Amino acid sequence: MTAANGILMNLMQTPHLSDHPSSAAVRLITRARSPFWLAPMAGITDVCFRQLMDEMQAGVLISELVSAKGLFYNSAKTRKMMRVHKNPGTIVGIQIFGESSEDIAHAANAVEEIGADFVDINLGCPVKKVVKKGCGAALMRDPSYLEKFLSAIKKKIRLPLTVKMRTGWNEDELTIHECVEAAYQSGCEWVAIHGRTRAQGYEGRANWNLIAEVKSRAKLPIIGNGDIRNADQAKRRLQETGVNAVMIGRAALRNPWIFKECIGAPASRSGVQLLNRYLIGLRENYDTRFTLIFLRKFSSWLAFGYPAAAKFRKNMFACHSVAEVMQQAEKFFSQVAHLPPPVMEDDEAFMMGGHG
Ligand SMILES: Cc1cc2nc3c(=O)[nH]c(=O)nc-3n(C[C@H](O)[C@H](O)[C@H](O)COP(=O)(O)O)c2cc1C
């Protein structure tokens, strides 16, 4: 068996898949390009970033979380957040959050209209404003309600349904096994697990032992997520835990070539080339102000870990035009081109907050 075939085998390894209420479970996951997926990140995994990561060979692409209610009240802006690029090379999901199954089912129709392949429900957002309304991680506190909630959505939508959750509300409420069972019973295609509780936020380490335990019992595909820093770690997690795929979030911001590295595809690692490609997408989708904001952020992440990155970041935020940003970036990345890629350490704090 080749390494690539071995890796693809993981996507299929789920003992009870044939008994699954939805036979689409087999079809959807087998359409994934590889088992190394881009994690959803609010304010980041918009249409431009997803397109870029598609070109970087990410296995599956998922949007930032989109409010089901937002589709009622600010439809144009919310629809913009959900946009899917032309001819994606793999499956694309739109992540929705909300407290009403009716609203989510309504939002799912819009997801279908824009040409996405599946609807993902956010059950992991730890943010107070979200959990206070009974959305995100709050939905993990009552697995039997969760089953009714997901079943009601599933009955009303045509697209495949997936979920992304945490391990539970806190150490005393590790409801992950029950919530995975609820997802299975309601006909979800897979469960992605960020291996932390809601109480942990982004502190401590993702609990991969628990993810492996969940995988060993689960009757539907399990996607593991949390703290993967490099391609070797991604492959190791996949092999050691037997999960069907892994999701990579923050590491892809500092090393967007990580998905290519995971599957052994050649990667040029040119920061300037990547920024130029990203810029084309930004210009197609945003005005100059937003283009500048996204470009500054992305170039700062790419520079992280190189000598003088802090100075570069400061310079970036003093730039008032796209041309200035590109000029500074060209200078910086040509100066560091001969250096080995920065290593992202296990205990290094980076972007310690988010919506899942
Ligand atoms: C800035 C940021 C925004 C995030 N937004 C979302 C989101 O919209 N939906 C979601 O399910 N998870 C979200 N997350 C969580 C990530 O998908 C992922 O679960 C988490 O970052 C752990 O994976 P990592 O260590 O590979 O980054 C976000 C994380 C970050 C850092």
The ligand as an ORCA input file, in Angstrom:
! r2SCAN-3c Opt
* xyz 0 1
  C      -9.487     33.078     15.448
  C     -10.240     31.793     15.591
  C     -11.550     31.720     15.159
  C     -12.262     30.526     15.284
  N     -13.539     30.454     14.794
  C     -14.207     29.271     14.798
  C     -15.470     29.152     14.175
  O     -16.016     30.088     13.594
  N     -16.098     27.928     14.244
  C     -15.528     26.848     14.884
  O     -16.126     25.768     14.915
  N     -14.315     26.941     15.436
  C     -13.640     28.112     15.402
  N     -12.389     28.190     15.943
  C     -11.783     26.987     16.538
  C     -10.929     26.232     15.517
  O     -11.715     25.712     14.477
  C     -10.175     25.075     16.210
  O     -11.132     24.222     16.775
  C      -9.235     25.543     17.309
  O      -8.503     26.682     16.917
  C      -8.262     24.426     17.703
  O      -7.535     23.986     16.579
  P      -6.028     24.506     16.247
  O      -5.203     24.278     17.492
  O      -5.591     23.655     15.091
  O      -6.122     25.947     15.929
  C     -11.658     29.374     15.861
  C     -10.342     29.476     16.307
  C      -9.624     30.647     16.171
  C      -8.203     30.692     16.656
*
